[in-house]
Amino acid sequence: LVEPLPQGDKGIARALGEHARGVALARVGRVDEAGLALLRVEAAAQDIAHAHTGDSDNSRMLRDIGQMAAARLRADIALAQQRGNEVLAAHVQAVAAAKRPDDSEPPMLAAGATLALGEAQLALGQAAAAEASFVADLQAQPDNGWALRGLVRALQVQGKTTEAAAARERLNRAWPQADAALKALG
């Protein structure tokens, strides 16, 4: 929260910077301030849309990133306010908006929207749905440590101990030198 917002000439830096600030505010309970950050993200997304109206892949991708940032922040605010249905609806919008950037080579957003959906599903007690989200991420990005970490947790919650142990082994192979705290599942 003390870091300055990033700068850039396409509006993406402003949208993503405000998104990150808003998420941090929501997660520390400063929901009203997160709501103000959401207004700034939405304004940045509109500015991006107005500046990049064409049908080029780049223009569409920039618009999608702005939409994804707004949807993900809406989801985090809804989660902080314990509005479960709104959390999931906003995450579904974020995943849809992130599809084009995530399908690019290299993936521009590294499936962050799908991972956030899985984490939200876990937080809302929907472990089976979270498992499906993490598996979907792993299909797009095999051996993604973040997805494997979430998958282990989702499987454990469901009591799928054998599958969880196998996913844990995959996680250890994917992140052999990661800090133990990073691989911790708590």
C-alpha positions in Angstrom: 0.0 0.0 0.0 3.0 2.4 0.4 4.4 1.7 -3.0 3.7 4.3 -5.7 1.4 3.3 -8.5 3.1 2.1 -11.7 3.2 4.4 -14.7 2.6 3.6 -18.4 1.2 5.0 -21.5 -1.5 2.5 -22.4 -3.5 2.6 -19.2 -2.7 -1.0 -18.2 -0.3 0.0 -15.5 -2.9 2.2 -13.9 -5.6 -0.5 -14.1 -3.3 -3.2 -12.7 -1.7 -0.9 -10.1 -5.1 0.2 -8.7 -6.3 -3.4 -8.9 -3.4 -4.6 -6.7 -3.9 -1.7 -4.3 -7.6 -2.4 -4.1 -7.0 -6.1 -3.4 -4.6 -5.2 -0.6 -7.1 -2.8 0.9 -9.9 -5.4 0.7 -7.7 -8.1 2.3 -6.8 -5.9 5.3 -10.5 -4.9 5.8 -10.4 -1.4 4.4 -13.3 -2.2 2.1 -14.5 1.3 1.6 -11.1 2.3 0.3 -11.0 -0.8 -1.9 -14.3 0.3 -3.4 -12.7 3.7 -4.3 -9.9 1.8 -5.9 -12.5 -0.2 -7.9 -13.9 3.0 -9.2 -10.4 4.0 -10.4 -9.9 0.5 -12.0 -13.2 0.8 -13.8 -12.3 4.3 -15.0 -8.9 3.0 -16.3 -10.6 0.0 -18.0 -13.0 2.5 -19.8 -10.0 4.7 -20.8 -8.3 1.6 -22.2 -11.5 0.6 -24.1 -11.8 4.1 -25.6 -8.1 4.3 -26.5 -8.1 0.8 -28.1 -11.3 0.4 -30.1 -9.8 -1.6 -32.9 -10.2 -5.3 -33.7 -6.5 -6.1 -33.5 -5.4 -8.8 -31.1 -3.4 -6.2 -29.1 -6.4 -3.8 -28.8 -8.7 -6.7 -27.7 -6.1 -8.0 -25.3 -5.7 -4.6 -23.6 -9.5 -4.2 -23.2 -9.7 -7.7 -21.8 -6.9 -7.0 -19.2 -8.8 -3.9 -18.0 -12.0 -5.9 -17.7 -10.2 -8.7 -15.9 -8.7 -6.3 -13.3 -12.1 -4.7 -12.5 -13.8 -8.1 -12.2 -11.1 -9.5 -9.9 -11.2 -6.5 -7.6 -15.0 -6.8 -7.5 -14.6 -10.4 -6.4 -12.1 -9.5 -3.7 -14.4 -6.8 -2.3 -17.3 -9.2 -2.4 -15.3 -11.8 -0.6 -14.3 -9.3 2.1 -18.0 -8.5 2.5 -18.9 -12.3 2.6 -21.2 -12.1 -0.5 -20.3 -15.5 -1.9 -22.5 -15.5 -5.0 -21.1 -12.2 -6.1 -17.5 -13.4 -5.5 -18.0 -16.4 -7.8 -19.9 -14.4 -10.5 -17.1 -11.7 -10.6 -14.4 -14.4 -10.8 -16.2 -16.1 -13.6 -16.2 -12.7 -15.4 -12.5 -12.3 -14.7 -11.7 -15.8 -16.1 -13.6 -15.0 -19.3 -11.9 -11.6 -19.7 -8.5 -13.2 -19.1 -8.9 -15.9 -21.7 -7.3 -14.1 -24.6 -4.3 -12.8 -22.6 -3.9 -16.2 -21.0 -4.0 -17.9 -24.4 -1.3 -15.7 -25.8 2.3 -16.9 -26.0 3.7 -16.3 -23.5 0.6 -16.1 -21.3 0.2 -12.5 -20.3 -1.6 -13.1 -17.0 -0.4 -16.6 -16.2 -3.9 -17.9 -15.5 -4.1 -15.7 -12.4 -7.8 -15.3 -12.8 -8.4 -19.1 -12.8 -6.1 -19.5 -9.7 -8.0 -16.7 -7.9 -11.3 -18.4 -8.8 -10.0 -21.7 -7.3 -8.8 -19.9 -4.1 -12.2 -18.2 -3.8 -14.0 -21.5 -4.2 -11.9 -23.0 -1.4 -12.6 -20.0 0.8 -16.3 -20.5 0.2 -16.2 -24.2 1.0 -16.6 -25.4 -2.6 -13.6 -27.7 -2.7 -14.9 -29.8 -5.6 -15.3 -26.7 -7.7 -11.9 -25.5 -6.6 -10.4 -28.8 -7.6 -11.9 -28.4 -11.1 -10.5 -24.9 -11.4 -7.0 -26.0 -10.4 -7.1 -28.9 -12.8 -8.2 -26.6 -15.6 -5.2 -24.4 -14.9 -2.9 -27.4 -14.9 -4.3 -28.4 -18.3 -3.3 -25.0 -19.6 0.0 -24.8 -17.7 1.2 -28.2 -16.6 3.1 -28.3 -13.3 2.1 -24.7 -12.3 3.2 -24.7 -8.7 0.4 -22.3 -7.6 -2.2 -24.6 -9.2 -0.7 -27.7 -7.7 -0.6 -26.0 -4.3 -4.3 -25.2 -4.6 -5.1 -28.6 -5.9 -3.5 -30.3 -2.9 -5.5 -28.2 -0.5 -8.8 -28.8 -2.5 -8.2 -32.6 -2.5 -7.3 -32.6 1.2 -10.5 -30.8 2.2 -12.5 -33.4 0.3 -10.7 -36.2 2.1 -9.0 -37.5 -1.1 -5.8 -38.4 0.6 -4.3 -40.6 -2.1 -4.9 -37.9 -4.8 -3.6 -35.2 -2.5 -0.4 -37.1 -1.9 0.1 -37.5 -5.6 -0.5 -33.8 -6.2 1.9 -33.0 -3.3 4.6 -35.1 -5.1 3.9 -33.2 -8.3 4.2 -29.9 -6.4 7.5 -31.0 -4.8 8.9 -31.9 -8.3 7.6 -28.6 -9.8 9.1 -26.5 -7.1 12.1 -28.4 -5.9 14.0 -25.3 -4.6 11.0 -23.3 -3.4 11.0 -22.1 0.2 9.1 -24.4 2.5 6.8 -21.6 3.5 5.8 -21.1 -0.2 4.9 -24.8 -0.5 3.1 -24.8 2.9 -0.6 -25.5 2.5 -2.0 -23.7 5.5 
